[in-house]
Amino acid sequence: LSYQGQGLGRALFQDAARRVMHAADTIGIRALLAHALSEEAKAFYLRLGLDPSPLDPMTLMATLADLRSALKPDPGQSGRR
């Protein structure tokens, strides 16, 4: 079975981002970095809204402020996605 295209990766990333934001309240995290292991993974992170690092094209990043904005519930949406 292939789980691609079913939203599992997006859901896992959103869960990880929420955990990072929760930890940031305690330990002062400013950004989330992800190192893509392939071009396909890089494209996935770009679709999620991460920005490429100017130092390494396979490292993608998002500030916590950007993550908070991206993960706010859409007022037009109800329930889980």
C-alpha positions as CSV (number, residue, x, y, z in Angstrom):
1,L,0.0,0.0,0.0
2,S,1.2,3.5,-0.8
3,Y,0.3,6.3,1.6
4,Q,1.5,9.0,-0.8
5,G,-1.1,11.7,-1.6
6,Q,-3.3,10.9,1.5
7,G,-2.1,13.8,3.6
8,L,-0.1,11.7,6.1
9,G,3.2,13.6,5.6
10,R,1.4,16.9,5.9
11,A,-0.3,15.8,9.1
12,L,3.0,14.5,10.6
13,F,4.7,17.8,9.7
14,Q,1.9,19.8,11.3
15,D,2.1,17.7,14.5
16,A,5.9,18.2,14.6
17,A,5.5,21.9,14.1
18,R,3.0,22.2,16.9
19,R,5.4,20.3,19.2
20,V,8.2,22.7,18.3
21,M,6.0,25.7,19.0
22,H,5.0,24.3,22.4
23,A,8.7,23.6,23.2
24,A,9.6,27.1,22.0
25,D,7.6,28.6,24.9
26,T,10.1,27.0,27.3
27,I,13.4,26.9,25.5
28,G,13.5,29.9,23.0
29,I,13.3,28.2,19.6
30,R,13.2,30.8,16.8
31,A,12.9,28.6,13.7
32,L,12.3,25.1,12.4
33,L,14.9,23.7,10.0
34,A,14.4,20.6,7.8
35,H,17.2,18.9,5.8
36,A,15.7,17.3,2.7
37,L,17.2,14.0,1.7
38,S,16.0,14.2,-1.9
39,E,14.7,16.6,-4.4
40,E,11.2,15.0,-3.9
41,A,11.5,15.7,-0.1
42,K,12.6,19.3,-0.8
43,A,9.6,19.8,-3.1
44,F,7.3,18.5,-0.3
45,Y,8.7,21.0,2.3
46,L,8.4,23.8,-0.3
47,R,4.8,22.9,-0.8
48,L,4.3,23.2,3.0
49,G,5.6,26.7,2.9
50,L,9.2,26.4,4.1
51,D,11.8,28.6,2.5
52,P,15.2,27.3,1.1
53,S,18.2,28.3,3.2
54,P,20.6,30.7,1.4
55,L,23.5,28.5,2.7
56,D,22.3,25.0,1.6
57,P,19.7,24.4,-1.0
58,M,18.6,21.1,0.7
59,T,18.0,22.8,4.0
60,L,14.6,24.5,4.3
61,M,13.4,26.7,7.1
62,A,10.4,28.6,8.6
63,T,10.3,31.0,11.5
64,L,8.0,30.2,14.4
65,A,6.0,33.3,13.5
66,D,5.4,31.9,10.0
67,L,4.5,28.4,11.4
68,R,2.0,29.9,13.9
69,S,0.4,31.8,11.0
70,A,0.3,28.8,8.8
71,L,-1.2,26.5,11.4
72,K,-3.9,28.8,12.6
73,P,-7.3,27.2,12.1
74,D,-9.1,28.6,9.0
75,P,-12.3,30.3,10.2
76,G,-14.1,28.8,7.2
77,Q,-13.0,25.2,8.1
78,S,-14.7,23.1,10.8
79,G,-13.4,19.9,12.3
80,R,-10.3,18.0,11.4
81,R,-8.8,18.0,7.9
